[in-house]
Amino acid sequence: MGRFVWGGLLISLAIGCRPYDLRAPVSDERGLIPADQFARYGGEQAKAVAIGRSLGQWDGGSAPEARANQVTKASEYARSLPGVKTVVADTLGYRLTVTFASGWRTAVIPIRDGVKPEDTPGLAK
């Protein structure tokens, strides 16, 4: 009986230890509106897509230093856009929370579609 209890405990521990890779689930865009289509909804949406593209552009790996560099560069790009009020970085979660001057707040995830942030349609140049 003791073997079954210990065996069951070991199996449940092995099943419970899952990898904590947040990059794949967060940056998976299946089921979402395509980035270019969302960018055409308005100026702030275009800025959010451009920020997401900048976040995906500077991906340096999964090391904490690389993530911090990626998020820092994307935050600087976001702050350079007119109408962006605040940017809060989540280094471990691969996202930025951006608040615009109008009060709209959105979470921005990495967009890796190969388009440069400045080439986003609807982005004022």
HUMO-V227048 format. One record per residue. N is the residue number from 1. SS is DSSP state (helix for helix, strand for strand, loop for the rest). Layout:
N SS
N SS
This chain:
1 loop
2 helix
3 helix
4 helix
5 helix
6 helix
7 helix
8 helix
9 helix
10 helix
11 helix
12 helix
13 helix
14 helix
15 helix
16 helix
17 loop
18 loop
19 loop
20 loop
21 loop
22 helix
23 helix
24 helix
25 helix
26 helix
27 helix
28 loop
29 loop
30 loop
31 loop
32 loop
33 loop
34 loop
35 helix
36 helix
37 helix
38 helix
39 helix
40 loop
41 loop
42 loop
43 helix
44 helix
45 helix
46 helix
47 helix
48 helix
49 helix
50 helix
51 helix
52 helix
53 helix
54 helix
55 helix
56 helix
57 helix
58 loop
59 loop
60 loop
61 loop
62 loop
63 loop
64 helix
65 helix
66 helix
67 helix
68 helix
69 helix
70 helix
71 helix
72 helix
73 helix
74 helix
75 helix
76 helix
77 helix
78 helix
79 helix
80 helix
81 loop
82 loop
83 loop
84 strand
85 strand
86 strand
87 strand
88 strand
89 strand
90 strand
91 loop
92 loop
93 loop
94 loop
95 strand
96 strand
97 strand
98 strand
99 strand
100 strand
101 loop
102 loop
103 loop
104 loop
105 strand
106 strand
107 strand
108 strand
109 strand
110 loop
111 loop
112 loop
113 loop
114 loop
115 loop
116 loop
117 helix
118 helix
119 helix
120 loop
121 loop
122 loop
123 loop
124 loop
125 loop
